[in-house]
Amino acid sequence: MIEYIIGRPAEVTPTYAVLDNNGIGYGLNITVLDYPKIEGQNQVKLYVYEVIREDVHELYGFLEQHTRELFELLTSVSGVGPNTARLILSSMTPAQLESAIASGQDSALKAVKGIGGKTAQRIIVDLKDKIKVAEEAFITSTPAGESYDDAVAAMVMLGFTQQQSQKVMKKIFSATPAIGTEAAIKQALTML
């Protein structure tokens, strides 16, 4: 298995790059969003995802390890192959993709060429609990910050996922910032 390749971009198009590594040219499929960051560089490091089947041996390269992880998650969804996953990651940044999945916005996924309603829903259902969304800063100088943290921790201890707990608590604390921990937990239990 190839983890990554470091080399000089010998040839770069918006969807394909050839990296020269000690005289060997590795052809990698890349995302459109990575293309401008690769073009014109003297040396790049691409994290590799290999597709090896009876009829094909392809390499997909990503500048960020996190993008490769999202690619792997997308290809784990039934009906989403490597080319479709690359198309999704060429149409939206990893943060946008994670946000769309976490919030259940199938319209953002359907905006990608070739993604229909059923596939968009399948991606959301299959990956909603697997992705980690960068949390928006929920910073406050009032005791609500501590109450929020305590309420999320309590929900996790009750068996809900961290992501579910944070999402519902954000709604509750946004609507009623001064709510206490116990009241927030009771309200969250009625919402989940």
LUMLUMFI-695952 format. One record per residue (C-alpha): z, y, x; residue in three letters; residue number from 0. Coordinates in Angstrom, 3 decimals. Last residue first. Layout:
// LUMLUMFI-695952
<atom><c3>Z</c3><c2>Y</c2><c1>X</c1><residu>ALA</residu><num>NUM</num></atom>
...
//
This chain:
// LUMLUMFI-695952
<atom><c3>20.458</c3><c2>13.505</c2><c1>-34.131</c1><residu>LEU</residu><num>191</num></atom>
<atom><c3>21.157</c3><c2>16.708</c2><c1>-36.095</c1><residu>MET</residu><num>190</num></atom>
<atom><c3>24.396</c3><c2>15.605</c2><c1>-37.766</c1><residu>THR</residu><num>189</num></atom>
<atom><c3>25.780</c3><c2>14.439</c2><c1>-34.432</c1><residu>LEU</residu><num>188</num></atom>
<atom><c3>24.810</c3><c2>17.780</c2><c1>-32.871</c1><residu>ALA</residu><num>187</num></atom>
<atom><c3>26.909</c3><c2>19.698</c2><c1>-35.422</c1><residu>GLN</residu><num>186</num></atom>
<atom><c3>29.989</c3><c2>17.611</c2><c1>-34.651</c1><residu>LYS</residu><num>185</num></atom>
<atom><c3>29.398</c3><c2>18.034</c2><c1>-30.909</c1><residu>ILE</residu><num>184</num></atom>
<atom><c3>28.991</c3><c2>21.807</c2><c1>-31.245</c1><residu>ALA</residu><num>183</num></atom>
<atom><c3>32.187</c3><c2>22.060</c2><c1>-33.298</c1><residu>ALA</residu><num>182</num></atom>
<atom><c3>34.129</c3><c2>20.163</c2><c1>-30.631</c1><residu>GLU</residu><num>181</num></atom>
<atom><c3>32.743</c3><c2>22.258</c2><c1>-27.764</c1><residu>THR</residu><num>180</num></atom>
<atom><c3>33.360</c3><c2>25.599</c2><c1>-29.421</c1><residu>GLY</residu><num>179</num></atom>
<atom><c3>30.682</c3><c2>27.882</c2><c1>-30.842</c1><residu>ILE</residu><num>178</num></atom>
<atom><c3>30.452</c3><c2>31.361</c2><c1>-29.294</c1><residu>ALA</residu><num>177</num></atom>
<atom><c3>26.701</c3><c2>31.191</c2><c1>-28.612</c1><residu>PRO</residu><num>176</num></atom>
<atom><c3>25.798</c3><c2>30.276</c2><c1>-32.215</c1><residu>THR</residu><num>175</num></atom>
<atom><c3>22.004</c3><c2>29.960</c2><c1>-32.666</c1><residu>ALA</residu><num>174</num></atom>
<atom><c3>21.213</c3><c2>29.589</c2><c1>-28.968</c1><residu>SER</residu><num>173</num></atom>
<atom><c3>24.270</c3><c2>27.338</c2><c1>-28.541</c1><residu>PHE</residu><num>172</num></atom>
<atom><c3>23.084</c3><c2>24.940</c2><c1>-31.259</c1><residu>ILE</residu><num>171</num></atom>
<atom><c3>19.444</c3><c2>24.811</c2><c1>-30.205</c1><residu>LYS</residu><num>170</num></atom>
<atom><c3>20.348</c3><c2>24.427</c2><c1>-26.531</c1><residu>LYS</residu><num>169</num></atom>
<atom><c3>22.829</c3><c2>21.715</c2><c1>-27.513</c1><residu>MET</residu><num>168</num></atom>
<atom><c3>20.081</c3><c2>19.717</c2><c1>-29.249</c1><residu>VAL</residu><num>167</num></atom>
<atom><c3>17.797</c3><c2>19.830</c2><c1>-26.216</c1><residu>LYS</residu><num>166</num></atom>
<atom><c3>20.545</c3><c2>19.143</c2><c1>-23.704</c1><residu>GLN</residu><num>165</num></atom>
<atom><c3>21.746</c3><c2>16.074</c2><c1>-25.572</c1><residu>SER</residu><num>164</num></atom>
<atom><c3>18.287</c3><c2>14.631</c2><c1>-26.043</c1><residu>GLN</residu><num>163</num></atom>
<atom><c3>17.504</c3><c2>15.125</c2><c1>-22.334</c1><residu>GLN</residu><num>162</num></atom>
<atom><c3>20.770</c3><c2>13.618</c2><c1>-21.141</c1><residu>GLN</residu><num>161</num></atom>
<atom><c3>20.192</c3><c2>10.584</c2><c1>-23.342</c1><residu>THR</residu><num>160</num></atom>
<atom><c3>22.597</c3><c2>9.807</c2><c1>-26.191</c1><residu>PHE</residu><num>159</num></atom>
<atom><c3>25.221</c3><c2>7.105</c2><c1>-25.723</c1><residu>GLY</residu><num>158</num></atom>
<atom><c3>28.457</c3><c2>8.811</c2><c1>-26.752</c1><residu>LEU</residu><num>157</num></atom>
<atom><c3>29.142</c3><c2>9.574</c2><c1>-23.081</c1><residu>MET</residu><num>156</num></atom>
<atom><c3>25.864</c3><c2>11.509</c2><c1>-23.012</c1><residu>VAL</residu><num>155</num></atom>
<atom><c3>27.000</c3><c2>13.498</c2><c1>-26.051</c1><residu>MET</residu><num>154</num></atom>
<atom><c3>30.317</c3><c2>14.286</c2><c1>-24.344</c1><residu>ALA</residu><num>153</num></atom>
<atom><c3>28.582</c3><c2>15.524</c2><c1>-21.200</c1><residu>ALA</residu><num>152</num></atom>
<atom><c3>26.307</c3><c2>17.783</c2><c1>-23.274</c1><residu>VAL</residu><num>151</num></atom>
<atom><c3>29.334</c3><c2>19.212</c2><c1>-25.119</c1><residu>ALA</residu><num>150</num></atom>
<atom><c3>31.234</c3><c2>19.810</c2><c1>-21.880</c1><residu>ASP</residu><num>149</num></atom>
<atom><c3>28.271</c3><c2>21.604</c2><c1>-20.302</c1><residu>ASP</residu><num>148</num></atom>
<atom><c3>27.776</c3><c2>23.780</c2><c1>-23.392</c1><residu>TYR</residu><num>147</num></atom>
<atom><c3>31.481</c3><c2>24.565</c2><c1>-23.626</c1><residu>SER</residu><num>146</num></atom>
<atom><c3>31.471</c3><c2>25.605</c2><c1>-19.968</c1><residu>GLU</residu><num>145</num></atom>
<atom><c3>28.523</c3><c2>27.944</c2><c1>-20.512</c1><residu>GLY</residu><num>144</num></atom>
<atom><c3>29.970</c3><c2>29.080</c2><c1>-23.853</c1><residu>ALA</residu><num>143</num></atom>
<atom><c3>33.070</c3><c2>30.343</c2><c1>-21.982</c1><residu>PRO</residu><num>142</num></atom>
<atom><c3>31.180</c3><c2>33.596</c2><c1>-21.420</c1><residu>THR</residu><num>141</num></atom>
<atom><c3>29.308</c3><c2>34.602</c2><c1>-18.280</c1><residu>SER</residu><num>140</num></atom>
<atom><c3>26.190</c3><c2>32.809</c2><c1>-19.360</c1><residu>THR</residu><num>139</num></atom>
<atom><c3>23.623</c3><c2>30.738</c2><c1>-17.606</c1><residu>ILE</residu><num>138</num></atom>
<atom><c3>21.403</c3><c2>28.299</c2><c1>-19.402</c1><residu>PHE</residu><num>137</num></atom>
<atom><c3>18.713</c3><c2>28.361</c2><c1>-16.767</c1><residu>ALA</residu><num>136</num></atom>
<atom><c3>15.775</c3><c2>26.479</c2><c1>-18.139</c1><residu>GLU</residu><num>135</num></atom>
<atom><c3>16.051</c3><c2>22.844</c2><c1>-17.250</c1><residu>GLU</residu><num>134</num></atom>
<atom><c3>13.235</c3><c2>21.296</c2><c1>-15.313</c1><residu>ALA</residu><num>133</num></atom>
<atom><c3>12.147</c3><c2>18.506</c2><c1>-17.579</c1><residu>VAL</residu><num>132</num></atom>
<atom><c3>12.752</c3><c2>14.994</c2><c1>-16.353</c1><residu>LYS</residu><num>131</num></atom>
<atom><c3>10.346</c3><c2>12.494</c2><c1>-17.806</c1><residu>ILE</residu><num>130</num></atom>
<atom><c3>11.112</c3><c2>8.954</c2><c1>-18.934</c1><residu>LYS</residu><num>129</num></atom>
<atom><c3>12.647</c3><c2>9.544</c2><c1>-22.368</c1><residu>ASP</residu><num>128</num></atom>
<atom><c3>9.587</c3><c2>11.333</c2><c1>-23.770</c1><residu>LYS</residu><num>127</num></atom>
<atom><c3>7.139</c3><c2>9.094</c2><c1>-21.921</c1><residu>LEU</residu><num>126</num></atom>
<atom><c3>6.142</c3><c2>6.409</c2><c1>-24.424</c1><residu>ASP</residu><num>125</num></atom>
<atom><c3>6.459</c3><c2>8.516</c2><c1>-27.580</c1><residu>VAL</residu><num>124</num></atom>
<atom><c3>4.732</c3><c2>11.571</c2><c1>-26.106</c1><residu>ILE</residu><num>123</num></atom>
<atom><c3>1.906</c3><c2>9.599</c2><c1>-24.494</c1><residu>ILE</residu><num>122</num></atom>
<atom><c3>1.398</c3><c2>7.569</c2><c1>-27.706</c1><residu>ARG</residu><num>121</num></atom>
<atom><c3>1.248</c3><c2>10.769</c2><c1>-29.758</c1><residu>GLN</residu><num>120</num></atom>
<atom><c3>-1.448</c3><c2>12.230</c2><c1>-27.490</c1><residu>ALA</residu><num>119</num></atom>
<atom><c3>-3.372</c3><c2>8.940</c2><c1>-27.586</c1><residu>THR</residu><num>118</num></atom>
<atom><c3>-3.277</c3><c2>8.872</c2><c1>-31.382</c1><residu>LYS</residu><num>117</num></atom>
<atom><c3>-4.312</c3><c2>12.511</c2><c1>-31.733</c1><residu>GLY</residu><num>116</num></atom>
<atom><c3>-7.260</c3><c2>12.306</c2><c1>-29.377</c1><residu>GLY</residu><num>115</num></atom>
<atom><c3>-7.478</c3><c2>13.009</c2><c1>-25.667</c1><residu>ILE</residu><num>114</num></atom>
<atom><c3>-11.073</c3><c2>13.143</c2><c1>-24.396</c1><residu>GLY</residu><num>113</num></atom>
<atom><c3>-11.017</c3><c2>16.801</c2><c1>-23.329</c1><residu>LYS</residu><num>112</num></atom>
<atom><c3>-7.461</c3><c2>18.079</c2><c1>-23.016</c1><residu>VAL</residu><num>111</num></atom>
<atom><c3>-6.529</c3><c2>20.259</c2><c1>-26.013</c1><residu>ALA</residu><num>110</num></atom>
<atom><c3>-5.107</c3><c2>17.118</c2><c1>-27.642</c1><residu>LYS</residu><num>109</num></atom>
<atom><c3>-2.324</c3><c2>17.185</c2><c1>-25.038</c1><residu>LEU</residu><num>108</num></atom>
<atom><c3>-1.260</c3><c2>20.723</c2><c1>-25.938</c1><residu>ALA</residu><num>107</num></atom>
<atom><c3>-1.576</c3><c2>19.879</c2><c1>-29.664</c1><residu>SER</residu><num>106</num></atom>
<atom><c3>0.715</c3><c2>16.855</c2><c1>-29.157</c1><residu>ASP</residu><num>105</num></atom>
<atom><c3>3.598</c3><c2>19.209</c2><c1>-28.599</c1><residu>GLN</residu><num>104</num></atom>
<atom><c3>6.531</c3><c2>16.762</c2><c1>-28.702</c1><residu>GLY</residu><num>103</num></atom>
<atom><c3>8.950</c3><c2>19.161</c2><c1>-27.007</c1><residu>SER</residu><num>102</num></atom>
<atom><c3>9.610</c3><c2>16.858</c2><c1>-24.068</c1><residu>ALA</residu><num>101</num></atom>
<atom><c3>5.956</c3><c2>15.816</c2><c1>-23.787</c1><residu>ILE</residu><num>100</num></atom>
<atom><c3>4.602</c3><c2>19.373</c2><c1>-23.866</c1><residu>ALA</residu><num>99</num></atom>
<atom><c3>7.293</c3><c2>20.559</c2><c1>-21.432</c1><residu>SER</residu><num>98</num></atom>
<atom><c3>6.554</c3><c2>17.741</c2><c1>-19.018</c1><residu>GLU</residu><num>97</num></atom>
<atom><c3>2.830</c3><c2>18.521</c2><c1>-19.140</c1><residu>LEU</residu><num>96</num></atom>
<atom><c3>3.394</c3><c2>22.247</c2><c1>-18.656</c1><residu>GLN</residu><num>95</num></atom>
<atom><c3>5.705</c3><c2>21.598</c2><c1>-15.691</c1><residu>ALA</residu><num>94</num></atom>
<atom><c3>3.207</c3><c2>19.165</c2><c1>-14.125</c1><residu>PRO</residu><num>93</num></atom>
<atom><c3>0.476</c3><c2>21.803</c2><c1>-14.433</c1><residu>THR</residu><num>92</num></atom>
<atom><c3>-2.141</c3><c2>21.395</c2><c1>-17.123</c1><residu>MET</residu><num>91</num></atom>
<atom><c3>-5.852</c3><c2>20.614</c2><c1>-17.300</c1><residu>SER</residu><num>90</num></atom>
<atom><c3>-6.319</c3><c2>18.838</c2><c1>-13.978</c1><residu>SER</residu><num>89</num></atom>
<atom><c3>-3.206</c3><c2>16.722</c2><c1>-14.611</c1><residu>LEU</residu><num>88</num></atom>
<atom><c3>-4.681</c3><c2>15.637</c2><c1>-17.955</c1><residu>ILE</residu><num>87</num></atom>
<atom><c3>-8.037</c3><c2>14.846</c2><c1>-16.342</c1><residu>LEU</residu><num>86</num></atom>
<atom><c3>-6.298</c3><c2>12.837</c2><c1>-13.625</c1><residu>ARG</residu><num>85</num></atom>
<atom><c3>-4.504</c3><c2>10.792</c2><c1>-16.284</c1><residu>ALA</residu><num>84</num></atom>
<atom><c3>-7.806</c3><c2>10.208</c2><c1>-18.082</c1><residu>THR</residu><num>83</num></atom>
<atom><c3>-9.435</c3><c2>9.067</c2><c1>-14.847</c1><residu>ASN</residu><num>82</num></atom>
<atom><c3>-6.527</c3><c2>6.770</c2><c1>-13.999</c1><residu>PRO</residu><num>81</num></atom>
<atom><c3>-6.482</c3><c2>5.068</c2><c1>-17.394</c1><residu>GLY</residu><num>80</num></atom>
<atom><c3>-4.593</c3><c2>6.051</c2><c1>-20.521</c1><residu>VAL</residu><num>79</num></atom>
<atom><c3>-5.089</c3><c2>3.547</c2><c1>-23.362</c1><residu>GLY</residu><num>78</num></atom>
<atom><c3>-1.623</c3><c2>2.023</c2><c1>-23.110</c1><residu>SER</residu><num>77</num></atom>
<atom><c3>0.710</c3><c2>4.398</c2><c1>-21.283</c1><residu>VAL</residu><num>76</num></atom>
<atom><c3>1.570</c3><c2>3.266</c2><c1>-17.736</c1><residu>SER</residu><num>75</num></atom>
<atom><c3>-1.280</c3><c2>5.433</c2><c1>-16.446</c1><residu>THR</residu><num>74</num></atom>
<atom><c3>0.621</c3><c2>8.529</c2><c1>-17.575</c1><residu>LEU</residu><num>73</num></atom>
<atom><c3>3.783</c3><c2>7.463</c2><c1>-15.763</c1><residu>LEU</residu><num>72</num></atom>
<atom><c3>1.859</c3><c2>6.845</c2><c1>-12.538</c1><residu>GLU</residu><num>71</num></atom>
<atom><c3>0.206</c3><c2>10.274</c2><c1>-12.805</c1><residu>PHE</residu><num>70</num></atom>
<atom><c3>3.612</c3><c2>11.855</c2><c1>-13.415</c1><residu>LEU</residu><num>69</num></atom>
<atom><c3>4.889</c3><c2>10.195</c2><c1>-10.220</c1><residu>GLU</residu><num>68</num></atom>
<atom><c3>1.809</c3><c2>11.427</c2><c1>-8.340</c1><residu>ARG</residu><num>67</num></atom>
<atom><c3>2.522</c3><c2>14.975</c2><c1>-9.515</c1><residu>THR</residu><num>66</num></atom>
<atom><c3>6.106</c3><c2>14.630</c2><c1>-8.283</c1><residu>HIS</residu><num>65</num></atom>
<atom><c3>4.893</c3><c2>13.565</c2><c1>-4.833</c1><residu>GLN</residu><num>64</num></atom>
<atom><c3>3.002</c3><c2>16.819</c2><c1>-4.524</c1><residu>GLU</residu><num>63</num></atom>
<atom><c3>-0.411</c3><c2>17.321</c2><c1>-2.893</c1><residu>LEU</residu><num>62</num></atom>
<atom><c3>-1.923</c3><c2>14.464</c2><c1>-4.878</c1><residu>PHE</residu><num>61</num></atom>
<atom><c3>-4.564</c3><c2>11.895</c2><c1>-3.911</c1><residu>GLY</residu><num>60</num></atom>
<atom><c3>-6.184</c3><c2>9.154</c2><c1>-5.977</c1><residu>TYR</residu><num>59</num></atom>
<atom><c3>-7.694</c3><c2>6.210</c2><c1>-4.129</c1><residu>LEU</residu><num>58</num></atom>
<atom><c3>-10.176</c3><c2>3.788</c2><c1>-5.638</c1><residu>GLU</residu><num>57</num></atom>
<atom><c3>-10.984</c3><c2>0.111</c2><c1>-5.078</c1><residu>HIS</residu><num>56</num></atom>
<atom><c3>-13.232</c3><c2>-1.206</c2><c1>-7.827</c1><residu>VAL</residu><num>55</num></atom>
<atom><c3>-14.754</c3><c2>-4.363</c2><c1>-9.347</c1><residu>ASP</residu><num>54</num></atom>
<atom><c3>-11.893</c3><c2>-6.861</c2><c1>-9.132</c1><residu>GLU</residu><num>53</num></atom>
<atom><c3>-9.301</c3><c2>-4.175</c2><c1>-9.434</c1><residu>ARG</residu><num>52</num></atom>
<atom><c3>-7.421</c3><c2>-2.033</c2><c1>-6.963</c1><residu>ILE</residu><num>51</num></atom>
<atom><c3>-6.327</c3><c2>1.437</c2><c1>-8.026</c1><residu>VAL</residu><num>50</num></atom>
<atom><c3>-4.299</c3><c2>3.082</c2><c1>-5.284</c1><residu>GLU</residu><num>49</num></atom>
<atom><c3>-2.107</c3><c2>6.159</c2><c1>-5.748</c1><residu>TYR</residu><num>48</num></atom>
<atom><c3>-1.836</c3><c2>8.294</c2><c1>-2.632</c1><residu>VAL</residu><num>47</num></atom>
<atom><c3>0.271</c3><c2>11.270</c2><c1>-1.644</c1><residu>TYR</residu><num>46</num></atom>
<atom><c3>-2.014</c3><c2>13.735</c2><c1>0.108</c1><residu>LEU</residu><num>45</num></atom>
<atom><c3>-1.009</c3><c2>15.540</c2><c1>3.279</c1><residu>LYS</residu><num>44</num></atom>
<atom><c3>-3.332</c3><c2>18.291</c2><c1>4.389</c1><residu>VAL</residu><num>43</num></atom>
<atom><c3>-4.843</c3><c2>19.548</c2><c1>7.647</c1><residu>GLN</residu><num>42</num></atom>
<atom><c3>-7.106</c3><c2>22.416</c2><c1>8.637</c1><residu>ASN</residu><num>41</num></atom>
<atom><c3>-7.136</c3><c2>23.869</c2><c1>5.116</c1><residu>GLN</residu><num>40</num></atom>
<atom><c3>-10.277</c3><c2>25.491</c2><c1>3.685</c1><residu>GLY</residu><num>39</num></atom>
<atom><c3>-10.174</c3><c2>23.644</c2><c1>0.377</c1><residu>GLU</residu><num>38</num></atom>
<atom><c3>-6.932</c3><c2>21.743</c2><c1>-0.185</c1><residu>ILE</residu><num>37</num></atom>
<atom><c3>-4.959</c3><c2>24.333</c2><c1>-2.186</c1><residu>LYS</residu><num>36</num></atom>
<atom><c3>-8.055</c3><c2>25.307</c2><c1>-4.213</c1><residu>PRO</residu><num>35</num></atom>
<atom><c3>-8.636</c3><c2>21.620</c2><c1>-5.133</c1><residu>TYR</residu><num>34</num></atom>
<atom><c3>-5.078</c3><c2>20.751</c2><c1>-6.197</c1><residu>ASP</residu><num>33</num></atom>
<atom><c3>-5.538</c3><c2>22.143</c2><c1>-9.743</c1><residu>LEU</residu><num>32</num></atom>
<atom><c3>-8.877</c3><c2>20.331</c2><c1>-10.149</c1><residu>VAL</residu><num>31</num></atom>
<atom><c3>-7.093</c3><c2>17.074</c2><c1>-9.503</c1><residu>THR</residu><num>30</num></atom>
<atom><c3>-8.085</c3><c2>14.782</c2><c1>-6.648</c1><residu>ILE</residu><num>29</num></atom>
<atom><c3>-10.054</c3><c2>11.538</c2><c1>-6.242</c1><residu>ASN</residu><num>28</num></atom>
<atom><c3>-9.703</c3><c2>10.408</c2><c1>-2.658</c1><residu>LEU</residu><num>27</num></atom>
<atom><c3>-12.269</c3><c2>9.324</c2><c1>-0.077</c1><residu>GLY</residu><num>26</num></atom>
<atom><c3>-10.679</c3><c2>8.390</c2><c1>3.256</c1><residu>TYR</residu><num>25</num></atom>
<atom><c3>-12.840</c3><c2>9.170</c2><c1>6.284</c1><residu>GLY</residu><num>24</num></atom>
<atom><c3>-11.784</c3><c2>7.329</c2><c1>9.440</c1><residu>ILE</residu><num>23</num></atom>
<atom><c3>-12.166</c3><c2>9.181</c2><c1>12.742</c1><residu>GLY</residu><num>22</num></atom>
<atom><c3>-8.461</c3><c2>9.667</c2><c1>13.371</c1><residu>ASN</residu><num>21</num></atom>
<atom><c3>-7.774</c3><c2>10.686</c2><c1>9.766</c1><residu>ASN</residu><num>20</num></atom>
<atom><c3>-10.683</c3><c2>12.560</c2><c1>8.198</c1><residu>ASP</residu><num>19</num></atom>
<atom><c3>-9.808</c3><c2>13.276</c2><c1>4.581</c1><residu>LEU</residu><num>18</num></atom>
<atom><c3>-12.647</c3><c2>13.139</c2><c1>2.057</c1><residu>VAL</residu><num>17</num></atom>
<atom><c3>-11.872</c3><c2>15.035</c2><c1>-1.120</c1><residu>ALA</residu><num>16</num></atom>
<atom><c3>-13.000</c3><c2>14.659</c2><c1>-4.724</c1><residu>TYR</residu><num>15</num></atom>
<atom><c3>-12.546</c3><c2>16.466</c2><c1>-8.030</c1><residu>THR</residu><num>14</num></atom>
<atom><c3>-13.165</c3><c2>20.163</c2><c1>-7.267</c1><residu>PRO</residu><num>13</num></atom>
<atom><c3>-15.227</c3><c2>19.232</c2><c1>-4.201</c1><residu>THR</residu><num>12</num></atom>
<atom><c3>-13.924</c3><c2>18.832</c2><c1>-0.648</c1><residu>VAL</residu><num>11</num></atom>
<atom><c3>-15.510</c3><c2>17.261</c2><c1>2.424</c1><residu>GLU</residu><num>10</num></atom>
<atom><c3>-14.027</c3><c2>16.836</c2><c1>5.894</c1><residu>ALA</residu><num>9</num></atom>
<atom><c3>-10.485</c3><c2>17.758</c2><c1>4.788</c1><residu>PRO</residu><num>8</num></atom>
<atom><c3>-8.484</c3><c2>17.137</c2><c1>7.979</c1><residu>ARG</residu><num>7</num></atom>
<atom><c3>-5.896</c3><c2>14.418</c2><c1>7.700</c1><residu>GLY</residu><num>6</num></atom>
<atom><c3>-2.533</c3><c2>13.185</c2><c1>6.528</c1><residu>ILE</residu><num>5</num></atom>
<atom><c3>-2.670</c3><c2>10.214</c2><c1>4.187</c1><residu>ILE</residu><num>4</num></atom>
<atom><c3>0.170</c3><c2>9.097</c2><c1>1.935</c1><residu>TYR</residu><num>3</num></atom>
<atom><c3>1.952</c3><c2>5.978</c2><c1>0.677</c1><residu>GLU</residu><num>2</num></atom>
<atom><c3>-0.882</c3><c2>3.473</c2><c1>1.253</c1><residu>ILE</residu><num>1</num></atom>
<atom><c3>0.000</c3><c2>0.000</c2><c1>0.000</c1><residu>MET</residu><num>0</num></atom>
//
